[in-house]
Structures are given as structure tokens and as C-alpha cells.
């Protein structure tokens, strides 16, 4: 029987799902990042399953010479050195299909909340203020919604926008990105010319660091609302502060931040976050876009299926 070490919290259905495909799970979410190398060295694991506890590097892989796959419980793989995996002949499996529906639904909620001032209005009513006219909002219908990134998450969002009577444009730098009936694929220049809302759906990589920056934001013909349910590091938050001040960005919904470990913010990061927090047109949530009870279970299903497929392809 194959064995897999899991070092992060997972839905309790995982052991049974893996057992059904002939994989014994060693479930060790109690391990610290520093303890993982020794755990890998102590047993010839075939697989390693992670969320975001630690980075998967060449140095770590050297402690698990028998590894054949690394399974990332989620969509993002920014904590995994893919070149190191390829060099070690280790296959990367991730599960964007597991939380794409959660992200698609959440992005709709974030869009509505920003356009209709829901967060601000809630705070005001709790404070004894009934400011109906000041919270007059905008409708999604008739707007042009621009997506940067049209993979699993972008497509899930676009599908759910279908009933709103809006136009959905999408830009993706991947020439193999497949179009569908829910969005029109356009160039970045056309998206900047037409969009009234910008929603980010791209993974983080070194090449994508601050790809949404001052130059990009000022390149939009219309003042825009901005949503980020992807990764905080793709957006230059200092540039966002400045563009909110000028009115080029009318409001923002941020489910992710550049540094989500709030106790470790640098003085510069703290000042930027303070400025965003002071803006009544900015709405925050704590990286919960893909985090539902259903996606928690579904990610197990996706990974179990992908591990099963991998084992069948590499039988023997």
C-alpha cells in the first residue's frame, strides 16, 4: 500500500477516501514546519499533502527521496518550488476544482457588497446612523466587468454573473486559455478601455508580483471598483491607496492582503493597511473566498481522484 504524509488540517473524510484507492494516510497536522524534514526522512513516503504550512523546496524534497507526488489542498501553489519538483521527478497535484465554486459565489457577494455599500451601511446602523441617501449604491446590471485571469476561478465567477445583465470581459496571458460563453476574451488594453469593475483571478508568482500597480490602474479609462480574491501580492496596495485617493479606484473588496500575518507587518505595510482601513469604500475579509464547509470536503474528493489517476498512470 502507498503511504502519504499530510502535515496540515484536512476534512476528516480524507483517510477513508485515500484508503479506498490504496493509500494509507499518516495524518500529522501537529507537525511544525521545522519537524517535517525529519518526518519525511523517517519513512519512505510516496506522497506529501500540504496546505500552506511550509514551502516545498529542493532542500525539503531531499529528505523524502521516495516521494512521487505532492498534493496541494487548494488552488494556489505559490509555496511550492515547481522547478525543484520537476528536477526530483515529483508530480504536483492541486485542487482548484475543489473551491472554484466557493470563490465564484464569494466574488459575486463581494461585488454586491462593494457596489451597494453593505459593509459600511451595516457599521453605520450599528452605530445608530440611518444614512439611506449616503448609501445609495450601484447595480451590476449594465456594467462591464473585467477579469484578469480566466482559469478555474475566473470562469466560476463569470458563470455566476450570467444572470445580472452585465458584460463580462476577461484577459489571460496564457494563449491556450479556453474561451466559453460566459466571458469574451480580450487584450489587456481593451479590458482597460472598457471595464468598470476589475476582478483579479491570477495565481501569485515572482512574475506576477505587483502586476496590478500604479501604471495598470491609471491605464483604465473609467474609474473602477476593484476586487481581489486571488493573492494579495499580485496587487500593489500602496498604489491602491493612492488611486483610491484620486478617485480612479471608486472602492475595493479585498479578501487577501500582501501580508496576511498581521502581527508581522512591517512599518510600511502597517501604514498602508491603516490607510486602507480608514477608507470607508474598502471592504476586507480574511481570505475566505474559497473557504466553505462544502469546499473543505470537495478538495479531498478532488485530490483523492487525482492521486488515484496518478497511480493508475504510473502503476508498477
C-alpha positions in Angstrom: 0.0 0.0 0.0 1.2 3.5 -0.8 1.7 6.0 2.0 1.1 9.7 2.2 2.1 12.2 4.9 -0.4 15.0 5.5 1.0 17.9 7.6 -2.0 20.3 7.5 -5.5 20.2 8.8 -7.9 18.5 6.4 -11.6 17.4 6.4 -11.9 14.2 8.4 -13.2 12.3 5.3 -9.6 12.1 3.9 -8.3 8.9 5.5 -11.3 6.8 4.2 -11.1 8.4 0.7 -7.4 7.6 0.4 -7.8 4.1 1.8 -10.4 3.4 -1.0 -7.7 4.0 -3.6 -5.0 2.0 -1.8 -3.2 4.9 0.0 -2.5 4.9 3.8 -2.6 8.3 5.3 -0.2 9.4 8.0 -2.1 12.4 9.3 0.2 14.7 11.2 -1.1 18.2 11.3 0.6 18.6 14.6 4.0 18.7 12.9 5.7 22.1 12.8 7.4 23.2 9.6 10.7 22.5 11.2 9.7 18.9 12.1 8.6 18.0 8.6 12.1 17.1 7.1 12.7 14.5 9.9 9.2 13.0 9.4 9.9 12.6 5.7 13.3 11.1 6.3 11.9 8.6 8.8 9.6 6.8 6.3 9.7 6.2 2.5 6.5 8.2 1.8 5.1 8.1 -1.7 3.2 11.3 -1.3 3.1 14.5 0.7 -0.1 16.5 1.2 0.1 20.2 2.3 -1.8 23.4 2.5 0.4 26.4 3.3 2.3 25.5 6.5 5.7 25.4 4.7 7.5 25.9 1.4 8.2 22.9 -0.6 11.8 23.3 -1.8 14.6 21.2 -3.1 16.1 21.0 0.3 12.9 19.6 1.8 12.5 17.1 -1.1 16.0 15.8 -0.4 14.6 14.4 2.9 12.0 12.4 1.0 13.8 10.6 -1.8 10.9 8.2 -2.3 8.3 10.9 -2.9 6.3 10.6 -6.1 3.7 13.3 -5.7 3.0 16.4 -3.7 -0.7 17.2 -3.3 -1.6 20.8 -2.5 -5.0 21.1 -0.8 -6.3 24.1 -2.6 -5.6 26.1 -5.8 -2.6 28.2 -5.1 0.9 26.7 -5.5 3.0 29.8 -4.6 4.5 28.0 -1.7 5.8 25.2 -3.9 9.0 25.3 -6.0 7.8 23.6 -9.2 11.2 23.5 -10.7 12.5 21.6 -7.7 9.7 19.2 -8.0 10.4 18.6 -11.7 14.1 18.1 -11.0 13.2 15.5 -8.4 10.7 13.8 -10.7 7.9 14.6 -8.2 4.4 15.3 -9.7 2.4 18.3 -8.3 -1.3 17.8 -7.8 -3.6 20.7 -6.7 -7.3 21.1 -6.4 -8.7 24.3 -7.9 -11.8 22.4 -8.8 -12.4 21.9 -5.1 -13.0 25.5 -4.2 -13.8 27.2 -7.6 -17.5 27.3 -6.9 -16.9 28.8 -3.4 -14.7 31.5 -4.9 -17.2 32.2 -7.7 -20.1 32.7 -5.3 -18.0 34.7 -2.9 -16.8 37.1 -5.6 -20.4 37.8 -6.5 -21.1 38.6 -2.9 -18.0 40.8 -2.7 -19.0 42.7 -5.8 -22.5 43.3 -4.5 -21.2 44.4 -1.1 -18.8 46.9 -2.6 -21.3 48.3 -5.1 -24.2 48.6 -2.6 -22.1 49.8 0.4 -23.2 46.9 2.5 -20.3 46.8 4.9 -20.3 50.5 5.5 -24.1 50.6 5.9 -24.0 47.8 8.5 -21.4 49.6 10.6 -23.4 52.8 10.5 -26.7 51.2 11.5 -25.0 49.5 14.4 -23.6 53.0 15.4 -27.2 54.5 15.4 -26.9 56.1 12.0 -29.6 55.7 9.3 -27.9 57.2 6.2 -30.1 56.0 3.3 -29.2 58.5 0.7 -25.4 58.4 1.5 -25.5 54.6 0.9 -27.3 54.8 -2.5 -25.5 52.2 -4.5 -24.8 50.9 -8.0 -26.4 48.0 -9.9 -24.3 45.2 -11.5 -26.7 45.2 -14.5 -25.4 47.1 -17.5 -21.8 47.3 -16.2 -18.7 45.9 -17.9 -16.9 43.5 -15.5 -13.3 42.9 -16.3 -11.5 39.8 -15.1 -7.7 39.4 -15.1 -7.1 35.6 -15.2 -9.6 33.2 -16.7 -8.8 29.9 -15.2 -11.0 27.9 -12.8 -11.8 30.9 -10.5 -12.4 33.5 -13.2 -14.7 31.1 -15.1 -16.6 30.3 -11.9 -17.2 34.0 -11.3 -18.2 34.7 -14.9 -20.7 31.8 -14.8 -22.4 33.4 -11.8 -22.5 36.8 -13.4 -24.6 35.5 -16.3 -28.0 36.4 -14.7 -27.1 40.0 -13.9 -27.3 41.5 -17.4 -23.7 42.7 -17.4 -20.9 42.3 -19.9 -18.0 40.2 -18.8 -14.6 40.6 -20.4 -11.5 38.5 -19.5 -7.8 38.9 -20.1 -5.4 36.0 -19.6 -1.8 36.0 -20.7 -2.0 32.2 -21.5 -2.5 31.9 -25.2 -4.1 28.5 -24.6 -6.8 29.9 -22.3 -10.1 28.4 -23.5 -13.0 30.8 -24.1 -16.6 30.0 -23.2 -20.0 31.6 -23.4 -19.7 33.4 -20.1 -17.0 35.9 -21.0 -15.3 37.5 -24.0 -11.5 37.1 -24.1 -9.9 40.5 -24.9 -6.5 42.1 -24.7 -5.4 43.9 -21.6 -5.7 47.2 -23.5 -9.3 46.6 -24.4 -10.1 45.5 -20.9 -8.6 48.7 -19.6 -10.6 50.7 -22.1 -14.0 49.2 -21.3 -14.1 47.8 -17.8 -15.9 49.5 -14.9 -15.1 46.7 -12.4 -11.8 44.9 -12.2 -11.6 41.4 -10.5 -8.4 39.6 -10.0 -8.2 35.8 -10.5 -4.5 35.1 -11.1 -2.0 33.0 -9.1 0.9 34.5 -7.4 4.4 34.1 -8.9 7.5 36.2 -9.0 6.4 37.4 -12.4 3.0 38.4 -11.1 4.4 40.4 -8.1 2.5 43.8 -8.1 1.4 43.2 -11.6 -1.6 45.3 -10.7 0.3 48.5 -10.0 0.1 52.3 -10.5 0.6 52.0 -14.2 -2.1 49.4 -14.7 -4.7 51.2 -12.5 -4.2 54.6 -14.1 -4.5 52.9 -17.5 -8.2 52.3 -17.0 -10.4 54.8 -18.9 -13.2 54.5 -16.4 -12.9 54.9 -12.6 -13.2 51.3 -11.4 -14.2 49.2 -8.5 -11.5 46.6 -7.7 -11.9 43.1 -6.2 -9.1 40.7 -5.2 -10.0 37.1 -4.3 -6.7 35.8 -5.7 -3.4 36.5 -3.9 -2.6 39.8 -2.1 0.9 40.0 -3.6 -0.4 40.5 -7.1 -1.7 43.9 -6.1 0.4 46.9 -5.1 -1.5 48.0 -2.0 0.3 51.3 -1.8 -0.7 52.1 -5.4 -4.3 51.2 -4.4 -4.2 53.7 -1.6 -3.1 56.4 -3.9 -5.7 55.6 -6.6 -8.5 55.5 -4.0 -7.4 59.0 -3.0 -7.6 60.2 -6.6 -10.9 58.5 -7.3 -9.5 56.3 -10.0 -10.5 53.4 -7.8 -14.0 54.0 -6.5 -13.9 51.2 -4.0 -12.3 47.9 -3.3 -13.1 44.5 -1.9 -10.1 42.7 -0.6 -10.2 39.1 0.6 -6.4 38.8 0.5 -3.5 41.0 1.6 0.1 41.3 0.8 1.0 40.1 4.3 -1.8 38.2 6.0 0.2 37.5 9.2 -1.0 40.8 10.7 1.3 40.5 13.7 4.4 40.6 11.4 3.5 43.7 9.3 6.5 45.9 8.6 6.0 49.6 9.4 5.4 50.3 5.7 2.8 47.5 5.4 1.1 48.7 8.6 0.9 52.3 7.3 -0.6 51.1 4.0 -3.1 48.8 5.8 -4.1 51.7 8.1 -4.8 53.9 5.1 -7.0 51.2 3.5 -8.8 50.6 6.8 -9.6 54.3 7.1 -11.2 54.4 3.7 -15.0 53.7 4.0 -15.1 52.4 0.5 -12.8 49.5 1.2 -14.2 46.1 2.4 -12.0 43.4 3.9 -12.5 39.7 4.5 -9.9 37.2 5.9 -9.1 35.1 2.9 -12.4 33.2 3.0 -13.3 33.3 -0.7 -12.7 29.5 -1.2 -13.3 28.5 2.4 -16.7 26.8 2.9 -17.8 23.6 4.6 -18.6 22.2 1.1 -15.2 23.1 -0.4 -13.4 21.7 2.6 -14.8 18.3 1.8 -14.7 18.7 -2.0 -11.0 19.4 -2.0 -10.5 15.9 -0.5 -12.6 14.4 -3.3 -10.6 16.2 -6.0 -7.2 15.2 -4.5 -8.2 11.6 -4.0 -9.3 11.4 -7.6 -6.1 13.0 -8.9 -3.9 10.7 -6.7 -5.9 7.7 -8.0 -5.4 8.8 -11.6 -1.7 9.4 -11.0 -1.3 5.9 -9.5 -3.1 4.3 -12.4 -0.9 6.1 -14.9 2.2 5.1 -13.1 1.3 1.6 -12.0 4.3 -0.5 -11.1 
